[in-house]
Amino acid sequence: MSNPVFNNSAIFGEPKRARTGQGAAGTVQQNPAYGTAPQQAQYGSYGAQTADAATLDAMYNAPTATTADTKRLTYDDVIIKTGGLLALLVVVAAGSWQLVDTMPFIWIGGAIVGLVLGLVNAFKKSPSPALIVAYTIAQGAFLGGISKYYDSMVINGVQLNGVVLQAVLATVVTFAAALFLFKSGKVRVTPKFTRWLLIAMVGYLAFSLVNMVLIMTGVLDGWGARGGGWGIAIGLIAVGLAAASLIVDFDSIKRGVEAGVPAKFAWSAAFGLMVTLIWLYLEFLRLFAILQSSD
């Protein structure tokens, strides 16, 4: 899998096989109590046997235990936790949007804290709800500030208008489209698909780092190597990579549910989806800004 959030969890642990009652020679060991005559109180034990039979009958007639009863991962768990984190993200982002004018560095601090907490959460074997919530708050502060920055940006005399709303809508539509393609079976997550995605993501990351260094050192200005038609093409590729990563995330969650992993890993699943959705939103935000500044 390409998402380290799912790679480093125990979601894909192979279920343990049930032990058999075989002895060393490979034959079933017989319980010495079986086949032996009762030694005493033969008839007095009838009441206990009747109670056991009644208990077994009640258990047999009881409703089948669900994954919720057995504390196993369910799709509902993932949906509820992801929805809750997204709601928290939006609330914090709205607050950051309002405060960024008086606290201009709030989004930079959120970006740094979010990056650190993202790495910590991604490589933890067991999910920490508190750290995942803290990551969401930090990313909300970052997204609110950077969204306000893009909304008020002027490039080559062009005032960017509506890029934030466009990015939000595009993210929602892409998420729905990726989910539909995955559920319909039109896109399957195979080892070849995963290898291709991993190679493409590493290449894109390397390009982004080089481009950022060139801009920071003054070698390139503006969008750097991402300006004009070339930048639009790269933006579309980045969006495609993020969408493909969403499909891989869906497959990881599906495998976790089918494997019956503990319910606590719903936090890992929600965190993994959050990471990909935030990446997708940022790519759309940059893409629409480049499109408007290129008109």
Order of alpha helices (4+ residues) and beta strands (2+ residues): alpha-alpha-alpha-alpha-alpha-beta-beta-alpha-alpha-alpha-alpha
